[in-house]
């Protein structure tokens, strides 16, 4: 699965306020698959996954568990 992190003003605000990361993913992937992939790839615990389809793209809003900070992961990914 390909997870492409999104770096927009809204995405950075979500990282800081909601402990949530925004990824673009393939339309065929479901929430449990996205959750498992993020947990495996980044060694974090995911609390919730919300998805949004706009146009021909699917976006996944991945909320991390409180014990894992999205700021730290965003820094490792080069988003901040």
C-alpha positions as CSV (number, residue, x, y, z in Angstrom):
1,X,0.0,0.0,0.0
2,X,1.2,3.5,-0.8
3,X,0.6,6.2,1.9
4,X,1.6,9.7,0.7
5,X,1.7,12.2,3.5
6,X,0.0,15.5,2.8
7,X,1.6,18.8,3.8
8,X,-0.9,21.6,3.7
9,X,-1.8,24.3,6.3
10,X,-4.8,22.3,7.3
11,X,-2.8,19.1,7.7
12,X,-0.2,20.9,9.9
13,X,-2.9,22.4,12.0
14,X,-4.5,18.9,12.5
15,X,-1.1,17.5,13.5
16,X,-0.7,20.2,16.2
17,X,-4.2,20.3,17.5
18,X,-5.8,16.8,17.0
19,X,-2.7,14.5,16.9
20,X,-3.9,13.5,13.4
21,X,-1.9,12.8,10.2
22,X,-3.3,13.2,6.7
23,X,-2.3,10.7,4.0
24,X,-3.4,10.2,0.4
25,X,-4.0,6.5,-0.4
26,X,-5.4,4.3,-3.1
27,X,-9.2,4.2,-3.4
28,X,-9.4,0.4,-2.9
29,X,-7.9,0.4,0.6
30,X,-10.3,0.2,3.6
31,X,-9.9,1.6,7.1
32,X,-8.6,-1.5,8.8
33,X,-6.0,-1.9,6.1
34,X,-4.9,1.7,6.4
35,X,-4.7,1.4,10.2
36,X,-2.6,-1.8,10.0
37,X,-0.2,-0.3,7.5
38,X,0.4,2.9,9.5
39,X,1.0,0.9,12.7
40,X,3.4,-1.4,10.9
41,X,5.3,1.2,8.9
42,X,5.7,3.8,11.7
43,X,5.6,1.7,14.9
44,X,2.7,3.7,16.4
45,X,-0.8,2.9,17.8
46,X,-3.7,4.3,15.8
47,X,-6.8,5.4,17.6
48,X,-9.1,6.1,14.6
49,X,-9.1,6.3,10.8
50,X,-11.5,8.5,8.9
51,X,-11.5,8.5,5.1
52,X,-12.7,11.1,2.5
53,X,-13.0,10.7,-1.2
54,X,-12.7,13.9,-3.3
55,X,-12.5,13.7,-7.0
56,X,-10.5,10.6,-7.9
57,X,-8.4,10.7,-4.7
58,X,-8.9,9.1,-1.3
59,X,-7.6,10.8,1.8
60,X,-7.1,9.1,5.2
61,X,-7.2,11.0,8.4
62,X,-5.2,8.9,10.9
63,X,-5.6,9.9,14.6
64,X,-2.7,8.5,16.7
65,X,-3.0,7.3,20.3
66,X,-2.2,9.9,22.9
67,X,1.0,8.2,23.9
68,X,2.4,8.8,20.3
69,X,2.8,12.4,19.2
70,X,2.0,13.2,15.6
71,X,4.6,16.0,15.8
72,X,7.4,13.5,16.3
73,X,6.2,11.4,13.4
74,X,5.7,14.4,11.1
75,X,9.2,15.5,11.9
76,X,10.6,12.1,11.0
77,X,8.7,12.2,7.7
78,X,10.0,15.7,7.0
79,X,6.6,17.3,7.1
80,X,7.5,19.9,9.7
